[in-house]
Amino acid sequence: MRAVPIAYVGSDIEVNLYVRDYGIKGAFWANFLSAAHVAMAGGEALLKTKLSGLHVESLGHGGLLIVATDSPLPEDTNDTRERFWRLDEAIQPAFISREQSTEMKRGMLGYFYRERPPVR
């Protein structure tokens, strides 16, 4: 998994995220989760436990801001990879489902979908 800056919510997934509210696009350097997405991933307490050492900030609406590393362009180290693996595993239940997206958009999700096997 590569460290990437905050994802842009463009027209490729906008309908899935904001009209249907099915799930999030994937795990990135900074992740804004709604209260619904936090619940899908097991709740705030579980996420804070699983993501110990990452920046996890409660937001006023029940959502969370989760930041994987201090820099959006971190060094490629074992620690960085471990952080992104843990992040991916923790929020995967909130990823959009391949079945809930149109066939045309499935390719745009890449490897970030709820039903896929773990990355490690």
Stockholm file with secondary structure:
# STOCKHOLM 1.0

chainA/1-120         MRAVPIAYVGSDIEVNLYVRDYGIKGAFWANFLSAAHVAMAGGEALLKTKLSGLHVESLGHGGLLIVATDSPLPEDTNDTRERFWRLDEAIQPAFISREQSTEMKRGMLGYFYRERPPVR
#=GR chainA/1-120 SS CCCCCCCCCCTTTHIIIIISCCCBCCCCSEEEECHHHHHHTTCHHHHHHHTTTSEEEECTTSCEEEECSSSSSCCCCHHHHHHHHHHHHHHGGGBCCGGGSCHHHHHHHTTCCTTSCCCC
#=GC SS_cons         CCCCCCCCCCTTTHIIIIISCCCBCCCCSEEEECHHHHHHTTCHHHHHHHTTTSEEEECTTSCEEEECSSSSSCCCCHHHHHHHHHHHHHHGGGBCCGGGSCHHHHHHHTTCCTTSCCCC
//
